[in-house]
Amino acid sequence: MIAVAGAGAIGSLMGGCLARAGADVWLIDPWREHIEAIQTGSLRLEEPDGMSTVSVKAVHTSEIDRLEKIDIGLLSVKSQDTIAISPLLDPSLRKTVL
């Protein structure tokens, strides 16, 4: 499973493209309304060839414990948020290493 921490423009594009390619992707973000919109609908991607939608799983940062095991973690948060998000991902990442 691939976790993309930070579902802003860059994280959503990365996660959306990976999901569209068939990867098991979860977007993680603290903006609850954005996560709920992805959960109840789909993610809209604006790309050079036009708009598209993709279904992708999403979770609020307060619910990261729902993620059983993260194989690959991508950080797409602002640099000042890296210290805050890293410990939240740690338990799921450690399950991969063991």
C-alpha positions in Angstrom: 0.0 0.0 0.0 1.2 3.5 -0.8 0.4 6.3 1.5 0.6 9.9 0.3 0.8 12.3 3.2 -0.5 15.6 2.1 -3.4 15.7 -0.3 -2.9 19.1 -1.7 -2.1 19.8 -5.3 1.0 17.7 -5.6 0.0 14.9 -3.3 -3.4 14.5 -4.9 -1.9 14.5 -8.4 0.7 11.9 -7.4 -1.8 9.7 -5.5 -4.4 10.1 -8.2 -2.1 9.0 -11.0 -0.8 6.1 -8.9 -4.4 5.0 -8.2 -5.4 5.3 -11.8 -2.4 3.1 -12.7 -3.8 0.4 -10.4 -1.8 1.0 -7.2 -3.4 0.7 -3.7 -3.2 4.3 -2.6 -4.4 6.2 0.5 -4.3 10.0 0.6 -3.8 11.4 4.1 -4.6 15.0 5.0 -5.7 17.2 7.9 -8.3 19.1 5.8 -11.4 17.1 6.8 -13.7 18.6 4.2 -11.3 17.6 1.4 -10.9 14.1 2.7 -14.7 13.7 3.0 -15.2 15.0 -0.5 -12.7 12.4 -1.8 -14.4 9.7 0.3 -17.9 10.4 -0.9 -17.1 11.1 -4.5 -13.8 10.9 -6.4 -10.7 13.0 -6.9 -10.7 15.4 -9.8 -7.4 15.8 -11.6 -6.7 18.7 -14.0 -4.0 17.6 -16.4 -2.6 19.1 -19.6 -5.0 16.9 -21.7 -8.1 17.9 -19.6 -10.0 17.0 -16.5 -10.4 13.5 -15.2 -11.7 11.8 -12.1 -10.3 8.8 -10.2 -11.4 6.8 -7.2 -8.8 6.9 -4.4 -9.1 6.1 -0.7 -8.5 8.9 1.7 -8.2 9.3 5.5 -8.0 12.2 7.9 -4.7 12.5 9.8 -6.6 11.7 13.0 -7.5 8.3 11.5 -4.1 7.1 10.3 -4.4 4.1 12.6 -6.9 2.7 10.1 -3.9 2.0 7.8 -2.7 -1.5 8.5 0.6 -1.4 6.8 2.4 1.1 4.6 4.8 -0.3 2.0 5.7 3.1 0.5 5.2 6.5 2.2 5.3 9.7 0.1 5.5 13.0 1.9 3.9 15.9 0.0 3.4 18.2 2.9 4.9 21.6 3.3 8.4 21.4 4.9 7.2 22.8 8.2 4.7 20.0 8.5 7.1 17.1 8.0 8.0 16.9 11.7 4.3 16.7 12.6 3.3 14.0 10.1 6.3 11.7 10.4 5.4 10.3 13.8 1.8 9.7 12.7 3.1 7.4 9.9 5.7 5.7 12.0 3.5 2.8 13.5 2.2 1.7 10.1 5.7 2.0 8.5 7.3 0.0 11.3 4.9 -2.9 10.5 6.5 -3.1 7.1 10.1 -3.4 8.4 9.3 -6.1 11.0 
